[in-house]
Amino acid sequence: MVAKKVVSIFWFRRDLRLEDNTGLYFALKNNSNVLPLFIFDSDILENLTDKKDKRVEFIHFALQNLQKKLEEIGSSLLVVAGNTSEIFNDLVKKYTITDVYCNNDYEPYAIARDNSIKDFLSKNAIRFHSHKDQVIFEKGEVTKDDGLPYTIFTPYSKKWKSKLSDLYLSPNATENYFTNFLKTEPLPLLSLKEIGFESTGQRFTLPIIDEKLIKIYDQQRNFPAIAGTTRLSVHLRFGTISIRTLVKRAIGLNEQWLNELIWREFYMMILFHFPKVITHSFKPQYDAIKWLNNEEQFEAWCTGQTGYPIVDAGMRELNATGFMHNRVRMIVASFLVKHLLIDWRWGEAYFAEKLLDFDLAANNGGWQWAASSGCDAAPYFRVFSPEAQTLRFDPKFLYIRKWVPEFEELTYTQPIIEHKFARERVLQTYKMALGNRVA
């Protein structure tokens, strides 16, 4: 009988890079024969109805880059697909595993999954180590003086900035320990077809930090016709770049861009402390709103056929590319919730299906902000005028012309609802639901 190989495992998830990866650093520093592992979790994949999913393809792209780097240092990535518990059960049979390392995730599903794996490993006398990596501050590290979590962004961001020091920004020098990866012949990388998906044909690139763009980010970020945003959100989402790298670049370059990185952590903290926000309004009284949920109007919104060019442009960009400009995300979300009186959860779910950079915490936070039901949201009486937003942020219709070329033609869809009527209706609806608590 051949003796099982003794290994430690580093489990890649939302951290698809070798450089400055906290959990990987400790795995390599403390162990030899570290086996890099990625699991295509069937519990997640089975919920994806579109088998041409850009996110799955992006992950596959990132794994190919990881594999290339690992092969250069004489190691290889083990990529498997299936139920996570069953996969670890198989790995325990194949290897003598001493330790499993990973990085923390803050979503309820991931927390439950990790606790389950931790229990299983413990029963098999395997140590489980999970580290902070995808944020600068996690869980209860930035709280009010009484220890309670912040629910307003501005005081949270001030405390966040006051706590920041070089200690939190120091990169993890994983490269010093690359010799501790398990030496092995290249293992075959699962194809998209083998995990039940197809190529979308979309091209992806490695993260690029454009310091010139960051310097003027605050001046350009609201104009969708300008390439004024960094497009790094997908790389943060899947960890192909380190948050420490980005925060270090943001400091002194652009305060507004730094604030956007802090908003990301704020929403992660909200999700961690208040997981009810996944299905319920952060402000409970907003669950009393009587939504109309007109399915035909929802379909018009989804397909970019509302008769409001800026809204239609945003939805068509999303459907075609998996991306939507941040300003336009706010406009289309406000339109769905407040013009059409469609439950924010419908819009949130559609974005979750389509966005390449989909992040549960940020997506939920953004939608609850638009619906005024969130922790630090737009007031209920703020109803974006699509026309006013267009005149302010796309005055020459450059963005609109790209995505709705027919908007000036007689063939273009008539508006599915009139703005003034919609505004009066939503204000009345919110007032009725909230009574005297309209805040």
C-alpha positions in Angstrom: 0.0 0.0 0.0 1.4 3.4 -1.0 1.7 5.9 1.8 -0.5 8.9 1.4 1.4 12.2 0.7 1.5 14.6 3.6 0.3 18.0 2.6 -1.2 21.3 3.8 -3.8 22.9 1.7 -4.4 26.5 0.7 -8.0 26.9 -0.4 -8.4 29.7 -3.0 -11.8 31.5 -3.0 -12.1 35.3 -3.4 -8.3 35.7 -3.5 -7.2 34.5 -6.9 -3.6 35.7 -6.8 -0.2 34.5 -5.4 1.0 38.0 -4.5 0.2 39.6 -1.1 -2.3 36.9 -0.1 -2.6 36.7 3.7 -3.8 33.1 4.1 -1.4 31.8 1.4 1.5 33.6 3.1 0.8 31.9 6.4 0.3 28.5 4.7 3.6 28.8 2.9 5.5 30.3 5.9 4.4 27.6 8.3 4.4 24.5 6.1 6.1 22.6 3.3 4.2 20.8 0.6 1.4 23.3 0.3 -1.2 22.1 -2.2 -3.1 25.0 -3.8 -6.8 24.1 -4.2 -9.8 25.8 -5.9 -13.3 24.3 -5.7 -16.1 25.2 -8.2 -18.8 24.9 -5.6 -21.8 23.1 -7.1 -24.1 24.6 -4.4 -23.3 28.0 -6.0 -23.0 27.0 -9.7 -26.4 25.2 -9.7 -28.1 28.5 -8.9 -26.7 30.1 -12.1 -29.3 29.5 -14.8 -27.3 31.2 -17.6 -24.6 28.7 -18.6 -22.8 31.5 -20.4 -22.0 33.3 -17.1 -19.3 35.9 -17.4 -18.2 35.5 -13.7 -17.6 31.8 -14.1 -15.5 32.6 -17.2 -13.6 35.3 -15.4 -12.8 32.9 -12.5 -11.6 30.4 -15.1 -9.4 33.1 -16.7 -7.9 33.9 -13.3 -7.3 30.3 -12.5 -5.4 29.9 -15.8 -3.1 32.7 -14.8 -2.6 31.2 -11.4 -1.8 27.8 -12.9 0.8 29.4 -15.2 2.6 31.0 -12.3 2.5 27.9 -10.2 3.9 25.8 -13.1 6.8 28.2 -13.4 7.8 27.4 -9.8 7.3 23.7 -10.2 3.8 23.3 -8.6 0.3 23.1 -9.8 -3.3 24.1 -8.9 -5.8 21.4 -8.1 -9.1 22.5 -9.5 -12.2 20.4 -8.7 -15.9 20.8 -9.0 -18.7 19.6 -6.7 -20.1 19.8 -3.2 -17.5 21.3 -0.9 -18.0 18.8 2.0 -17.8 15.8 -0.4 -14.6 17.2 -1.9 -12.9 17.6 1.4 -14.0 14.1 2.3 -12.3 12.8 -0.8 -9.2 14.8 -0.2 -8.8 13.4 3.3 -8.9 9.9 1.8 -6.3 10.8 -0.8 -3.8 12.8 1.3 -2.6 13.1 4.9 -3.6 16.7 5.5 -2.2 18.5 8.5 -3.6 22.0 7.9 -6.1 23.8 5.7 -5.7 27.6 5.2 -8.0 30.1 3.6 -9.1 33.7 3.8 -12.2 35.0 5.6 -15.5 35.5 3.7 -18.3 37.5 5.3 -21.4 36.3 3.4 -23.8 34.1 5.3 -23.5 31.2 2.9 -19.7 31.3 3.1 -19.7 31.5 6.8 -22.0 28.5 7.2 -19.9 26.5 4.6 -16.6 27.3 6.4 -18.0 26.4 9.8 -19.2 23.1 8.4 -15.7 22.4 6.8 -14.0 23.4 10.0 -16.0 20.9 12.0 -15.3 18.2 9.5 -11.6 18.9 9.5 -11.5 19.0 13.3 -13.1 15.5 13.5 -10.2 14.4 11.3 -7.6 16.1 13.5 -6.9 18.7 10.8 -6.2 22.3 11.8 -8.3 25.0 10.0 -6.8 28.5 9.7 -8.8 31.5 8.2 -7.3 34.9 7.8 -8.3 38.5 7.0 -7.4 39.4 3.5 -10.1 41.0 1.3 -10.5 44.0 3.6 -8.4 46.3 5.6 -10.7 46.1 8.6 -13.2 43.3 9.3 -16.0 42.3 11.6 -15.7 44.4 14.8 -12.5 46.2 14.1 -14.1 49.5 13.3 -17.0 50.1 15.7 -18.5 52.9 17.8 -16.9 53.7 21.1 -19.5 51.4 22.8 -18.5 48.5 20.6 -21.6 48.5 18.4 -21.3 48.5 14.6 -21.7 51.8 12.7 -24.7 52.2 10.5 -23.8 55.6 9.0 -21.0 55.8 6.6 -19.4 59.1 7.5 -18.5 58.3 11.1 -17.5 54.8 10.0 -15.1 56.2 7.4 -13.6 58.7 9.9 -12.9 55.9 12.4 -11.6 53.7 9.6 -9.1 56.4 8.5 -8.1 57.2 12.1 -7.2 53.5 12.7 -5.2 53.1 9.4 -1.5 52.6 9.7 1.4 51.0 7.9 0.7 47.8 9.9 -2.5 47.3 8.0 -1.0 48.0 4.6 2.1 45.9 4.7 2.1 43.3 1.9 2.5 39.7 2.7 5.7 38.5 1.1 4.4 35.2 -0.2 7.2 35.1 -2.8 9.8 34.5 0.0 8.2 31.0 0.5 7.3 29.8 -2.9 9.7 26.9 -2.5 7.1 25.5 0.0 4.5 24.8 -2.6 4.0 21.1 -3.3 6.2 20.0 -6.1 4.1 18.2 -8.7 3.6 17.8 -12.4 1.0 20.2 -13.9 -2.5 19.0 -13.0 -5.2 19.4 -15.7 -7.3 22.5 -15.3 -11.0 21.8 -15.6 -12.5 23.3 -18.7 -15.7 25.5 -18.7 -17.5 22.6 -20.4 -16.5 20.2 -17.7 -18.2 22.3 -15.0 -21.3 22.8 -17.2 -20.7 26.2 -18.7 -19.9 27.8 -22.0 -17.6 30.6 -23.1 -19.2 34.0 -23.5 -16.5 35.2 -25.9 -15.7 38.1 -23.6 -12.1 39.0 -23.2 -10.6 39.7 -19.8 -7.5 41.4 -18.7 -5.2 41.4 -15.6 -5.7 44.3 -13.2 -4.2 47.6 -14.3 -3.7 50.5 -11.8 -3.9 53.8 -13.8 -2.6 56.5 -11.4 -3.4 59.3 -13.8 -7.0 58.2 -13.9 -7.2 57.8 -10.1 -5.8 61.4 -9.6 -8.8 62.8 -11.5 -11.3 60.2 -10.4 -13.4 62.6 -8.5 -13.7 64.9 -11.5 -14.7 62.2 -14.0 -16.4 59.4 -12.1 -20.0 60.6 -12.7 -19.8 60.8 -16.5 -20.6 57.4 -18.1 -19.4 58.5 -21.6 -15.9 59.0 -20.1 -13.6 56.1 -19.2 -13.3 57.7 -15.8 -13.5 54.7 -13.5 -10.8 52.2 -12.8 -12.8 49.0 -13.7 -11.0 47.3 -10.8 -14.2 46.2 -9.0 -14.2 42.8 -10.6 -10.6 42.3 -9.6 -11.4 43.2 -6.0 -14.4 40.9 -6.1 -12.3 37.9 -7.1 -9.1 38.9 -5.4 -6.9 39.2 -8.5 -5.5 42.3 -6.8 -4.9 43.1 -3.1 -6.9 45.6 -1.3 -3.7 46.8 0.5 -2.2 47.6 -2.9 -5.2 49.8 -3.8 -5.5 51.6 -0.5 -1.8 52.5 -0.6 -2.2 53.9 -4.1 -5.4 55.8 -3.1 -3.8 57.6 -0.2 -2.5 60.9 -1.4 -3.8 60.3 -4.9 -7.6 60.8 -4.5 -9.7 61.0 -1.4 -12.9 60.2 -3.3 -11.5 56.9 -4.7 -10.3 56.0 -1.2 -13.8 56.6 0.1 -15.2 54.2 -2.5 -12.9 51.5 -1.2 -14.1 52.3 2.3 -17.8 52.1 1.2 -17.0 48.5 0.0 -15.9 47.6 3.5 -18.8 49.5 5.2 -21.3 47.4 3.3 -19.4 44.2 4.1 -19.5 45.1 7.7 -23.3 45.8 7.5 -23.9 42.4 5.9 -21.8 40.7 8.5 -23.5 42.3 11.5 -27.0 42.5 10.0 -27.5 39.4 7.7 -31.2 40.1 7.6 -30.6 42.7 4.9 -30.4 39.9 2.3 -34.1 39.4 2.5 -35.4 42.4 4.5 -35.1 46.1 4.6 -32.4 47.4 7.0 -35.1 49.8 8.3 -37.9 47.4 9.1 -40.7 49.9 8.5 -39.8 50.0 4.8 -41.0 46.4 4.5 -44.5 47.8 4.7 -44.3 49.4 1.3 -46.9 48.2 -1.1 -45.0 47.4 -4.3 -46.9 47.2 -7.6 -44.5 44.7 -9.2 -45.8 45.0 -12.7 -44.1 42.1 -14.6 -44.4 43.8 -18.0 -42.8 47.0 -16.8 -40.1 44.9 -15.1 -39.4 43.2 -18.4 -39.2 46.6 -20.1 -36.7 47.7 -17.5 -34.6 44.5 -17.8 -34.3 44.8 -21.6 -33.8 48.5 -21.8 -37.1 49.4 -23.3 -38.5 51.9 -20.8 -38.5 54.9 -23.2 -36.1 56.7 -20.9 -32.8 56.8 -22.8 -30.4 57.0 -19.8 -32.2 54.1 -18.1 -32.3 52.0 -21.3 -28.6 52.7 -22.0 -27.6 51.4 -18.6 -29.6 48.2 -18.9 -28.3 47.5 -22.4 -24.7 48.1 -21.3 -25.3 45.7 -18.4 -26.9 43.0 -20.5 -24.2 43.2 -23.2 -21.0 43.5 -21.0 -21.8 42.6 -17.4 -20.8 46.2 -16.5 -22.7 49.3 -15.7 -21.3 52.7 -14.8 -21.8 53.6 -11.1 -23.8 56.7 -11.7 -26.1 54.9 -14.1 -26.5 52.1 -11.6 -28.0 54.7 -9.2 -30.3 56.1 -11.9 -31.7 52.7 -13.1 -32.2 51.5 -9.5 -34.1 54.6 -8.6 -36.2 54.3 -11.7 -37.2 50.7 -11.0 -38.0 51.3 -7.3 -39.5 54.7 -7.4 -40.9 55.3 -10.9 -42.2 51.7 -11.3 -42.8 50.8 -7.6 -41.1 47.5 -8.1 -39.6 45.8 -5.1 -35.8 46.5 -4.8 -35.2 42.8 -4.3 -36.3 42.2 -7.9 -33.7 44.6 -9.2 -31.1 43.4 -6.8 -31.6 39.8 -8.1 -31.3 40.9 -11.7 -28.1 42.7 -11.0 -26.8 39.7 -9.1 -27.5 37.6 -12.2 -25.8 40.0 -14.7 -23.0 42.0 -13.0 -19.5 40.7 -13.6 -18.4 42.5 -10.4 -21.4 41.2 -8.4 -20.7 41.4 -4.7 -23.6 40.6 -2.4 -22.8 43.2 0.2 -22.3 46.1 -2.2 -25.2 45.1 -4.4 -27.6 44.9 -1.5 -26.3 48.1 0.0 -26.7 50.0 -3.3 -30.2 48.7 -3.9 -31.3 49.5 -0.4 -29.8 52.9 -0.7 -31.8 53.5 -3.9 -35.0 52.3 -2.2 -34.3 54.5 0.9 -34.6 51.3 3.1 -30.9 51.0 3.8 -28.7 51.9 6.7 -27.4 55.1 5.2 -29.7 55.6 2.3 -31.1 58.3 0.1 -34.1 60.0 1.7 -37.5 58.5 0.6 -38.4 61.7 -1.2 -35.3 61.7 -3.4 -36.6 60.6 -6.8 -34.1 60.9 -9.6 -35.4 62.6 -12.7 -33.9 60.7 -15.7 -34.0 63.8 -17.8 -32.2 65.9 -15.2 -29.6 63.2 -14.6 -29.0 63.0 -18.4 -28.6 66.8 -18.8 -26.1 66.8 -15.9 -24.1 63.7 -16.6 -24.5 62.9 -20.3 -25.4 66.3 -21.8 -24.2 65.5 -25.3 -25.9 62.1 -25.3 -22.6 60.3 -26.0 -23.3 57.4 -23.6 -26.9 57.2 -24.7 -26.0 57.2 -28.4 -23.7 54.3 -27.9 -26.3 52.1 -26.3 -29.6 53.5 -27.6 -28.8 54.7 -31.1 -32.5 55.0 -32.0 -33.4 57.3 -29.1 -34.1 60.3 -31.4 -36.1 58.3 -33.9 -39.9 58.0 -34.0 -39.4 54.2 -33.6 -38.0 54.6 -30.1 -40.2 53.3 -27.3 -42.6 55.8 -25.7 -41.9 56.3 -21.9 -43.7 53.6 -20.0 -44.6 56.0 -17.3 -44.7 59.8 -16.8 -42.1 61.2 -14.4 -44.3 63.7 -12.5 -47.0 61.1 -12.0 -44.5 58.5 -10.9 -42.9 60.9 -8.4 -46.2 61.9 -6.8 -47.3 58.2 -6.7 -44.2 57.0 -5.0 -44.2 59.7 -2.4 -47.8 58.9 -1.5 -47.0 55.2 -1.4 -44.1 55.7 0.9 -46.0 58.0 3.2 -48.9 55.6 3.5 -46.5 52.8 4.4 -44.3 54.7 6.8 -47.0 56.9 8.5 -45.3 59.4 10.7 -41.9 57.7 10.4 -41.0 59.2 7.0 -37.3 59.4 7.4 
